[in-house]
Amino acid sequence: MTERATTRPSSELPLSEREMQNILAMVEKGQQLAGHFPSDEDMAAARRILTGESTYEAEMADFEERHRE
């Protein structure tokens, strides 16, 4: 299993607002092309991961909690 980076290297921080918007647009479009339609909450989680405010693991735990039946 491949290890995932949980935070961005500090050398890549911070992204400009334009870079952030471009990356988030690519994430959203990629999800749409795969048949998924991320909510505003999902996109906010992606932003937090990109800014380093949160980790992939923390956001996935939150996602799973939100989507439990």
Steps between C-alpha positions, in 0.01 A plus 500: 500500500633844409537753780313828458641833594280646771626855483658709230870579527554848640700586187174482304301721737318724466306465178366817346121530496507449123708181534263377770194566284660324201588192705156484660336535157708208373406291804131579456504433124689174546240387751216598266658309211516194727127536570534664842365839596689639801307721738615841620604324821712252303669780308567688826674186628715490185594864560599428861726216384662724236564781745644262758227583753406133513624160389358253253442252783312751715279608213427139400401420858267802496361397160430146621332635812277731293399222262423227755146377482 
